[in-house]
Amino acid sequence: MPIGPSSLVDLDRYPINRLDTPDGMALVERLRNDLENKALAFLPGFLPPDVLERGIAEFAPLIPDAHRHDRMRRPWGWMDNRGFPDDHPRRAMHRTRGGMITRDMPPADNLWQPLFAWPDLTEFVRWVLGFETLHCSADPYLALEIHIEGEGDGFAWHYDTNDDFVSLLLQFPDEGGHFQYVPFLPNEDDEHFDEVARVFDGNSSRIEQLQIEPETFTLFRGRRSVHRVTTVGTTRQPRLIALFSYDRGPMMVFPERTHQAAIKPDNAPHYGTPAS
């Protein structure tokens, strides 16, 4: 039986539907400060455990049919990376491997679609990010994704295409699968490619590894902070994370080439996007 989206979130702990109250405003202010200072804002325990369990059960039968990706890629995949020396970080190649359940795959009455489309959640994200407008993506495939990392999978060092990244961790593996990042590298004044190179080599003291628990809702400045998911080791269960896509304009849909890369991956190396 379908349930309302307000029943999916711990609203006593996180009053995201009461943003004009003192508790709601204090929550938004805390998260804005975290984004400003750490590039990350966490809401652990965002979902009650029974909701999380039901949601994972909905996706479990789809995992064998997930779109599988296994490719070498450059960290700045959306940029033209030509013209740099071979040993420059912009020319680095890292392996990314995992699966993806796209929006079109779950049953229409799945648990996550009402949560994603809930206006109160969209408004909450808008307040925290400080946008004048914000809308759920209308993309039929990539508006709502579940990324899967099983044994041997991982998401290599990279920067996100969008400034802000919204996710909900559903399940954690027994070994590996840790989120690592360096906040605000590069910063707005300097690319700091020398430090980026140390990160890629595993020699940077600035790398932070975070223990994020399932049920955690996260907002992240992913275009301004290099990050990765470490390789998953021996595990009884994969890492599962839901990604929610928003845009400042209504009815945003990703380009067809982005769809094809997601649902029909050819696993060819991705060197970047040449300037048009």
C-alpha angles and dihedrals in degrees: 000000000000116000130201119264092241087066091058098063132063094244094174089064097033113030094194090152092056103052094148092061123089091253092049094048092047090053093051092047092051093050093047090053091050091051091048095049105028104020086234135083120190133198104187116195091023090149126045111246094247091055091050092050092051092047094051090049089057093055100040095083090052097055096087089055096046118129105260123217126190113162147129113247143171119248092237094050096162094053135078103256098181121116097045125112116263092250094050118113090238087064096047118123122209132178120247119187133171147093136274133206107202128209094261095058106068121073114275092249094055120143098242103055095067090048093050092046094045107123092213091058092048090049091049091053089047092053093049094047092044098232124153091221135015132176137181112256113255093210111138093215112021106033088090121019136171114211118206127201116182130169111328093010126121143149112243128224109295148137123243122245091228126059093233131040125197121196145159119211110220106173138008127210125237094246132023124345092121123160112236127181147155110225116233098357106172102029127205094266104042135024090214092204090170090063092042088056090053090051091053090048092049092243101111120111089203096072111115123198115203129201102218115184126217113267090044120136112205138192115195139182091225099164092058099041125059110227146163145180110239121234114281114240131199107333143160091215136029128242109261124192130170119218120204118202122210136171136192090236127058126256096016114180125183120241118272092247088059090051092051093049089055104041100029104031114184093190092224114151113274111220098174139274115295116228113260 
